[in-house]
Amino acid sequence: MSNFKQNIKFILKYGLGSLLVVIIVAVSVFAQKDIPKEMLIKKYATGNSKFMPIMGMNVHYRDEGNPNDSIPVVLIHGTSSSLHTWEKVTVLLNNAKYGNNRVISLDMPAFGLTGPNLENSYGYDNYTQVIDSLLIKLNVRKCMIGGNSLGGGIAWHYAVALPQKVSKLILIDASGYPKKNEKGSLGFKIAQMPLINNLLLFITPKSLVRKSIEGVYYDQSLIEESTVTRYHELLLCEGNRKAALSLFKHPFTQNTELIKTIETPTLIIWGREDGLINVENAYQFNKDIKNSKLVIFDKVGHVPNEEAPQKVAEAIYSFLKN
């Protein structure tokens, strides 16, 4: 027994010590510094990009399309993404063929060129307040709001909190229900591992970002190098890694019963091969939201807005015109 205790002490003393050395060496060799926001603004803020002071942040947004459209489509991105995820869908919805819509998209706090909020604290109420503040400043009294993944969860929470301000709701592979043994994304899995996830504050290789994107796309051939680079660089934007990690350490509390209270006409879009949020969730949303329409795309993954933007735009156009 005494030998056993001695062995345990040896492992704890030298095993953990060796592990600590390995971690220190890895951080010193592979560590990546935050990228200054101004540098990324020059690269990723296009001519349509604007910044609005809201709650101590400069929120990055785009207001595109028909300026006379009084009820715009507001689109919300998902975790570790940015408003760029909507670029192809936005171009189509701005077109006369798809209704000549006004489309507003924004980088939510913790992500993109908006970055973290002052308290580095996030939740559905916080995001509802940010969206509503932006729309008030843009003189938008009513909108059609939609979102992908976490953005879908944010969208339906906004519709629940402020139903009088939402004429239609669009949920694209949206969060809302407990997990159903999905295979998930490598990056998301690591971000949820206690202690180990702290290394992501210092070591965030582009290869990990690429692997995570491969986990959300069904058709790997559609992943462009520029897309991987953008996701990686915006994740490295100063403060974003700490903010994103805070979200993973303190996941949002979801009251799924609230979904049943939604009376807003709702379009539910899903990729059948979604590995992050199982397609079963689509049927559950359709069941719980009485006034809803369900559209499922075969051979599409978690981000139909990136993988199948034309199909998404067509489905949204059909929903809006009816």
N, C-alpha and C positions, 0 to 999 in steps of 0.2 A: 504493500500500500504506500509505503514511504517513497519507493522508487517511482510509483505512478505519479505521486504529487510532485516529485522533483522533475519528472518529464513534462508535466503540465506547466510548471513554472518556467522550465527551459523554453518551451514553445511560446509561452506568453512573452517571455523576455526577449528572445532572439527572433522568433517567428514574426511577431508583430513589429518588432524593431526593423527587421528586414523589409517587411511590407511597407513600413513608413519610408524607408530609404528608397524603395522602388517608386513610391508615389512622388517623393520629392524630385527624384531624377526625371521621372516622366513629365512632371509639371515644368521643370526647368528646360527640358528639351523640346516638348511639344506645345507648351503654353502659347495661346494666341491672345493678343491684346484686343481690347475693345477698339472698334473703328469709330473715329469721331463722327458725330451725326452730320456735321456740315459737309464732310467729304461725301457721305452717302446721299445727302440731299442733292448735291450737284449731279450725282449719277442717276438717281432713281425718281427724283421729282421732275415730272415732265411739265410742258407748258400749261397743262390743265391742272396742275397741282397747286393747292393753296393751303395756307395754315391759319387756323382759327384759335385764338386764346380761349381755352376752356378749363376751368378748375385747376389753374396753375400750369397747364400744359399748352403746347402749340400743337393742336391736332391736325394731322395731315389728312386732307380730303380732296376729292374731285367732284365737281358739279358739272355734268356734261349732258349734251343733247338739247332738246327743245326748251328754251328758257321760259316759254309761255305755258308749259305744262305745270299746272298748280298742284297736282298730286303726283310727285315723283316716285320712282322706285328707289328705295334705299337698300343697299346691299352690304352685308356684314361678313367679314372673313372669319376663318377658324383659327385654332391654336397655332402659333409659330408661323402664321401666314401674314398677308398684308392685302391692301386694296388691289394690288397687282393681279391677284387671283381672279378678279372680275373683268380684266381688260378686254378679253375677247367677247365676252357676253355683253359688255357695255357697248362696244362698237356696233354690235348687231341690234341691240335694243334702241340705240340712237337712230338707226336707219328707218326710213319711212316704211320699208317692207315689214318691219316688226313693230310698227306703231309710233315711230318718232317720239320715243319716250325721253323724259328727263331722268337721268340716273345719277344718284349721289352715292359715293362709296367713301370709306374712311379707314385709316389705320387705327384700330382700337388701342387704348392704353395698354402698355406692355409689349407692343409689337410695332413693326415697321418703322416709319419715320416719326411716329408720335412718341414712342418710348414710354418709360414708366411714369406713373403718377407720383406725387410728392410723398405719399405714405407707403408706396409699394404694396398697396392693398387693393384687392380686386373682388368683384362679386357682381351678380346680375343687377342689383340696385344701382351700383356705381356705373355700370355700362349703360343702363337705361337713362341715367341722368346725363351722361356724356352725349348720347345720341339726341336726346330731347333738347339739350342746350344748343347743340349744333343746328338742329332744325329750326328752333326759335330764332336764332341769329340769322338764319337764311330765309326767315319769314314763311316757313313751310308749316301750315296748320294741320295738314293731313297728308299721309303718305301710304305707299304700299311697301312693306318692309319684308326683306328676305335675308336668309343667311345659310352658310354652309358649316356643318360640323358644330363647333362651339358657337359660331356665328348664328346658326339656326336656333340654338338654345337661347342666345341673347335676343334674337328676333321675337321668338314666341313669348319670352318674359316681358319684352317691351309691349307686345300686343295685350298681354294680361294686365299689365300695370296701367296702360293708357289706351284702352280699347277705342275711345272716342277719336283718337288720332290716327287709327289704322283702318284703311278701307279694305285691304287684302293682305294676306300673309303667305310667304313662300318659304318652305322648309326644304333644304337640300342636304340629305344625309345628316340630319340634325341630331344634336344631343338632346337627351330628355329622359331616357329610361336607364335602369341599371344595365351593366355590361352583360353580354350573353356569350362569354367564352370566345370573344373575337381574338384572332391571332395578333392583332395590333401592329404598331410600328416600332422598330428597334430603338429609335431615338426617344420615343415616348416611354418605352419600357425602362430604359436606363434612367430617364428623368424621374421615374417613380420609385427607384431603388434608394432607400435610406443610406446616407453617408456617401455611397458611390456617386449619387447624383450631384454632390457638391463639386466633383471634379469637372463637371460640365461648365462651371464658372470660369475654368482656366483652359480646359482642353475640349475643343469642339471642332474636330476635324471635318473637312468638307466631305470626306468619305462617309461619315456617319449621317450627314444631312442627305447625301445621295441615297443611302440605304433606306432612310426614313421615307423619302419621296417614292422610292420603288415600292414601299409598303402600302402607299395610298393610291397608286396608279394600278390599273389592271393591264393596260397596254404600255409596256415598258418602252416601246419605240417612240412614244410621244414625249418622253422626258428629254427636254432640251438642256444643253450644257448651261445656257444663259439662265435657265430657270433654277438649276441647282446653285449656281453662283449667287443669284439674287437672294434665294432663301438663306444661304449661308452667310452672306455679308450683312443682311438685315438682322439676322440673329446675333451677329457680332456687334451690331450698333450699340453704342455705349449705353449700358443699363438694361438692355433687353434680355440678356441671359439671366441676370439676377431676377428680373421681373417674371420671366417665363418659368423659372424654377420655383418661384413663390407660388405660382398658380398650380404647379404639380404637387407641391408640398401641402397646399391648402385648397384642395378641389372644391368647386362650388357645391353648395347644398341645393339639391333639386327636389322640389315637391311635385312629383309626377301627377298628383291629383289635380293640379292647376291646369294641366293640359285639357282636361275634360270640361273646363269652364270656358274655353275659347269658342266664341260664336262668330268670329271673323271668318269670312270665306277664305279657305286655305288650299294652296297647291302644295302637294308633297311630291318631291322628286328624289329618286334614289338610284344609285348604281347597284345592280344586283350582286356584283362581286366585291362589295365593300368589305374590307377586312378589319376596319376599325370600329364601325358601327353597323352591326348585322342588318340585313335587309328586313328581318323580322320586325325591326323597329318601325319601318315604313308602314307596315300593316297595322301596328299598334297605334301609331299616330292617326291613321285613317279611321280606325275604329273609335278612338277617343274624341276626335274632332268631328262633330256631326256634319258640319258644312264643309267637307273637304273632298278634294279630288286627288287620286294617286296616279303617278306616272313612274314606271320603273324602266331603266335602260339596261339591256343585256350587255355583257362584256364591257362594263364600266365600273370603276372603283369608287373610292371615297370622295373624289373631287370632280363630279361631272362637269362643273363649270370650267375646269381646265381640260379634261379629257374629251368632252363632247359639248363644247360651247354652243354649237349651232342647234343641237337637239334641246339644250336647256333654254336657249332664246326662243325657239319655236314653241316650247311648252309654256313658257311664261307669257308669250304674246297671245297664244290661244286662250290662256286663263284670264288675262287682263281684258281682252276685247269682249269676253262673255260676261 
